Amino acid sequence: MSIKKSIGSSGNKEQIRRWIILDQLLRNPLGYNIKTLNEKLNEILERESVTKRNGDIKLSKERNLRNDIANMEDLFGSKISITRDRGKFRYEEMSMSIFNSGITKEEFNSLSFLLKQSKKSITKKKQEELNALLQKLYNPLNIKMPQVTEQRAFVHTTLYSEKDAQWLNLLYDYISNKLCIEIVYTNKTKSSKLYQLCPLGIKEYNGLWYLVAFDFNDAKKGIKIFRISRIALMHIINKEIPEHLNQFSMEEYFYFSTGIHHELEQKPERVTIEVTDGKWADELIQRKINDTQMHEVKKDKTIFHLRAFISYELVNIILMMDHHVKVIAPESLKEKIKEKLEGHLKNYVP
């Protein structure tokens, strides 16, 4: 069955946008009952004011929603499986999507046809956004290559990088326009939780991308860091950025950090390390631990001075340089190094 036949000319102005929104909502691992799912769908439709008829937004009814779900299953059964666990609708796996890479040329052409038919009902900007989304079906990292098979010949991506790419452009727009969001986030234990956030910045560390955001439901702790690849669902909410965050600076926030670590209770300490290997010394000079770092060369060694939080990331950087590095100060960092090494030794010494 083709998409054009299933939708019909009267519905193609609204249905493609509903499917895009539903595709995100159904990736919520907690699931929604039909009433809540319809409310969420209409909330996003109304907020974005995309599908209009005679000046009014055409909202979805529960009957239409059930038809949408049935059509999605009928057309994309090879890509998705929608469960109805205790009356709650969700994808069987969070990675499922009707818009994942691997879409057929016929499906791509059919969706492009529907988009062209909807020109009169949506703005030019939204038309461009939807067209860009369709282009990403072939290329989740937005690398301009004509075919997926050609791209994969010389660009290697991972599951994490594709999940990061799914949200990065949206987050950039939300931060630039000072919009607040709600996300479903899966932590290390694979359990999911809902967060209402004010996104403040994006940071990359060791090939992974992180979102820095203010948590509205935990004002005491305030700013938290989320791995972007663990976001399962994201949409805009009607909240304003707290006034005290208007002057927030990513540079100041991470000034004493190594990587993404930031300790609210801990104060940065003065760190001195001695490096005896020229290659490792050059590496540290080129890739500073943080912006406070300075160095001096003394014969066959280089001394590095900085102020930093004593974090596991700093410990790992020092251990990575093996016996070529020695911590001069502080004692707290020396103790953490010893503790880590003793833990390794236990795996080999009877």
C-alpha positions in Angstrom: 0.0 0.0 0.0 1.4 3.4 -0.9 1.3 6.3 1.5 -0.7 8.4 -1.0 -3.5 5.9 -1.3 -3.8 5.4 2.4 -4.1 9.1 3.3 -6.1 10.5 0.4 -6.0 14.0 -0.9 -8.2 15.5 1.9 -6.0 14.4 4.7 -2.5 14.9 3.4 -2.2 18.5 4.6 -2.4 17.5 8.3 -1.4 13.9 8.5 2.2 14.0 7.6 2.8 16.5 10.5 0.8 14.5 12.9 2.9 11.4 12.1 6.1 13.3 12.7 4.9 14.4 16.2 3.5 10.9 17.0 6.8 9.3 16.0 8.5 11.3 18.8 5.7 10.8 21.4 5.6 7.0 20.8 9.3 6.8 21.7 8.4 7.7 25.3 9.3 4.4 27.2 6.6 5.2 29.8 3.9 5.3 27.2 0.7 7.3 27.0 -3.0 6.3 27.2 -5.0 7.3 24.2 -6.5 10.4 25.9 -3.1 11.8 27.1 -1.5 10.9 23.7 -4.1 12.9 21.9 -3.7 15.8 24.3 0.0 15.9 23.9 -0.4 15.8 20.1 -2.9 18.7 20.1 -0.7 20.7 22.5 2.2 20.5 20.1 0.0 21.2 17.0 -1.5 24.2 18.7 1.8 25.5 19.9 3.5 25.3 16.6 0.4 26.4 14.6 1.5 24.3 11.7 -1.7 22.8 10.2 -4.4 25.4 9.7 -7.8 25.5 8.1 -9.7 28.8 7.6 -7.4 30.4 10.1 -8.1 27.8 12.8 -5.8 24.9 13.9 -7.3 21.5 12.9 -6.9 19.5 16.1 -6.9 15.7 16.4 -9.7 13.7 17.9 -9.2 10.3 19.6 -10.9 8.6 16.6 -8.4 10.2 14.2 -5.5 9.3 16.4 -6.5 5.6 16.4 -6.6 5.8 12.6 -3.2 7.4 12.5 -1.7 4.7 14.6 -3.3 2.0 12.5 -2.0 3.6 9.3 1.5 4.0 10.7 1.5 0.3 11.6 0.1 -0.7 8.2 2.6 1.3 6.2 5.8 1.0 8.4 5.2 -2.5 10.0 8.8 -3.5 9.1 10.2 -0.6 11.1 7.9 -0.2 14.1 5.9 -2.2 16.5 3.5 -0.3 18.7 2.6 -1.9 22.1 -0.6 -1.3 24.0 0.7 -2.2 27.5 -2.1 -1.7 30.0 -3.8 0.8 27.7 -0.6 2.8 27.1 0.7 3.3 23.6 4.5 3.3 22.9 7.0 1.8 20.5 8.3 -1.6 21.6 11.8 -0.2 21.4 12.8 3.5 21.8 15.1 3.3 18.8 12.1 2.6 16.5 10.9 5.3 14.1 9.0 5.5 10.9 11.7 8.0 9.9 14.8 5.9 10.5 17.5 5.4 8.0 16.7 2.6 5.5 13.6 4.2 4.2 12.8 3.0 0.7 13.0 5.3 -2.3 9.2 4.8 -2.9 8.4 5.8 0.7 10.7 8.9 0.4 9.1 10.0 -2.9 5.6 9.5 -1.4 6.4 11.6 1.7 8.0 14.3 -0.6 4.8 14.3 -2.7 2.6 14.8 0.4 4.9 17.7 1.5 4.5 19.4 -1.9 0.7 19.1 -1.6 0.7 20.8 1.7 2.4 24.0 0.5 -0.7 26.1 0.9 -1.4 25.0 4.4 2.0 25.6 6.1 4.5 28.4 6.1 7.6 28.5 3.9 9.8 28.1 6.9 8.0 24.9 8.1 8.0 23.6 4.5 11.8 23.9 4.5 12.1 22.3 8.0 10.0 19.3 7.0 11.9 19.0 3.7 15.2 19.0 5.7 13.8 16.3 8.0 12.9 14.1 5.0 16.5 14.5 3.6 17.8 13.3 7.0 16.0 10.0 6.5 18.9 9.0 4.2 21.5 10.6 6.3 21.0 11.0 10.1 24.3 12.9 10.5 23.3 15.5 7.9 26.3 14.7 5.7 25.5 15.7 2.1 26.0 12.5 0.3 23.7 11.2 -2.6 23.2 7.7 -1.2 23.5 5.9 2.1 25.6 3.1 0.6 28.2 5.6 -0.7 28.3 7.5 2.6 29.0 4.4 4.6 32.0 3.5 2.4 34.1 6.2 4.1 32.1 7.7 7.0 31.8 5.5 10.1 29.1 6.3 12.5 27.9 4.7 15.7 24.6 4.3 17.4 25.5 7.0 19.9 26.5 9.5 17.2 23.2 9.0 15.3 21.2 9.5 18.6 23.2 12.6 19.2 22.5 13.9 15.7 18.8 13.4 16.2 18.6 16.1 18.8 21.6 18.5 18.3 20.0 20.8 15.7 16.8 21.1 17.7 18.7 21.8 20.9 20.8 24.5 19.2 17.5 26.2 18.0 15.9 25.9 21.5 18.9 27.4 23.3 19.3 30.2 20.7 15.6 31.1 21.1 15.5 30.6 24.9 12.9 27.9 24.8 12.3 25.4 27.6 11.7 21.7 27.0 10.4 18.5 28.5 12.5 15.3 27.9 12.2 11.6 28.7 15.7 10.6 29.8 17.1 7.1 30.2 19.9 6.8 32.8 22.7 4.3 33.3 20.3 1.7 35.0 18.0 1.9 31.9 15.1 3.5 33.9 13.4 6.5 32.4 12.4 9.8 34.0 10.6 12.9 32.8 12.5 16.2 33.2 11.3 19.8 32.6 14.4 21.8 31.6 15.8 25.1 30.6 18.6 24.2 28.1 21.6 26.4 28.6 24.4 24.9 26.4 25.9 21.9 24.6 29.3 20.4 25.3 31.3 17.7 23.6 33.7 15.5 25.5 35.6 12.4 24.2 33.2 12.0 21.2 30.0 12.3 23.3 27.7 15.2 23.4 26.1 16.6 26.6 23.2 19.0 27.4 23.7 21.5 30.2 20.3 22.5 31.5 18.5 23.9 34.5 16.1 21.4 36.1 12.8 23.1 37.1 11.9 20.3 39.5 15.2 20.4 41.4 15.9 24.1 41.9 18.3 23.3 44.8 20.7 21.4 42.7 19.8 23.5 39.7 22.0 22.9 36.7 22.5 19.3 35.6 24.3 17.6 32.7 22.5 15.0 30.4 24.1 12.8 27.8 22.2 13.7 24.6 22.2 10.1 23.2 20.1 9.0 26.2 17.2 11.4 25.4 14.3 9.4 24.2 11.8 12.2 23.7 11.8 16.0 23.6 9.4 18.8 23.0 8.9 22.5 23.9 7.0 23.5 27.0 5.5 26.8 28.0 7.9 27.9 30.7 10.3 30.9 31.0 14.0 30.9 31.7 14.6 31.8 35.4 15.9 35.4 35.5 19.2 34.4 37.3 20.2 32.3 34.3 20.0 35.1 31.7 23.7 35.8 32.2 24.8 32.1 32.3 28.2 31.4 30.7 29.3 28.0 29.6 32.9 29.2 29.7 32.7 30.3 33.3 30.7 27.2 34.4 33.4 24.8 33.1 36.4 27.0 33.8 37.8 24.7 36.5 36.4 21.5 35.0 38.1 18.6 33.3 35.7 17.2 30.7 32.1 17.6 31.8 32.5 17.2 35.6 31.3 20.1 37.7 31.1 19.9 41.5 28.9 22.4 43.2 30.1 21.7 46.8 33.8 21.2 45.9 36.2 24.0 45.4 38.9 23.9 42.7 42.4 23.0 44.0 45.9 24.0 42.8 47.3 21.1 40.8 51.0 20.5 39.9 52.1 17.6 37.7 55.4 16.7 36.3 55.7 15.0 32.8 58.9 13.4 31.7 57.9 12.3 28.2 58.1 14.9 25.5 55.2 13.5 23.4 52.8 13.5 26.4 54.0 17.0 27.3 53.2 18.2 23.8 49.8 16.5 23.9 48.9 18.3 27.2 50.1 21.6 25.8 48.0 21.2 22.6 45.0 19.8 24.5 44.8 21.6 27.8 43.1 20.0 30.8 41.3 23.3 31.3 41.8 27.0 30.6 43.7 27.7 33.8 46.6 25.5 32.7 50.2 26.9 32.4 53.5 25.1 32.0 57.3 25.5 32.3 60.0 23.5 30.8 62.9 22.3 33.0 65.6 20.2 31.2 64.1 16.8 30.7 60.7 17.5 32.2 57.7 19.8 31.9 55.8 21.1 34.9 52.1 21.9 34.5 50.2 24.1 36.9 46.4 24.5 37.0 43.4 24.9 39.2 40.8 22.1 38.8 38.1 20.0 40.5 39.7 16.7 41.6 37.4 14.6 39.4 37.6 11.1 38.0 38.2 12.6 34.6 41.4 14.3 35.9 42.5 11.1 37.5 42.0 9.2 34.2 44.0 11.7 32.2 46.9 11.3 34.6 46.7 7.5 34.6 46.6 7.5 30.8 50.2 8.9 30.7 51.4 5.9 32.6 54.7 6.3 34.5 55.7 9.4 32.5 53.6 11.6 34.9 54.0 12.4 38.6 51.5 14.3 40.7 53.4 16.9 42.9 50.2 18.4 44.5 47.7 18.2 46.0 47.6 15.3 48.4 43.9 14.6 47.6 44.8 13.9 44.0 47.7 11.7 44.9 45.4 9.6 47.1 42.8 9.2 44.4 45.6 8.0 42.0 46.8 5.5 44.6 43.3 4.3 45.2 42.7 3.7 41.5 46.0 1.9 41.0 45.4 -0.4 44.1 42.0 -1.3 42.7 43.7 -2.4 39.4 46.3 -4.4 41.2 43.7 -6.4 43.1 42.6 -7.9 39.7 46.1 -9.3 39.2 47.8 -9.9 42.5 46.5 -13.0 44.4 
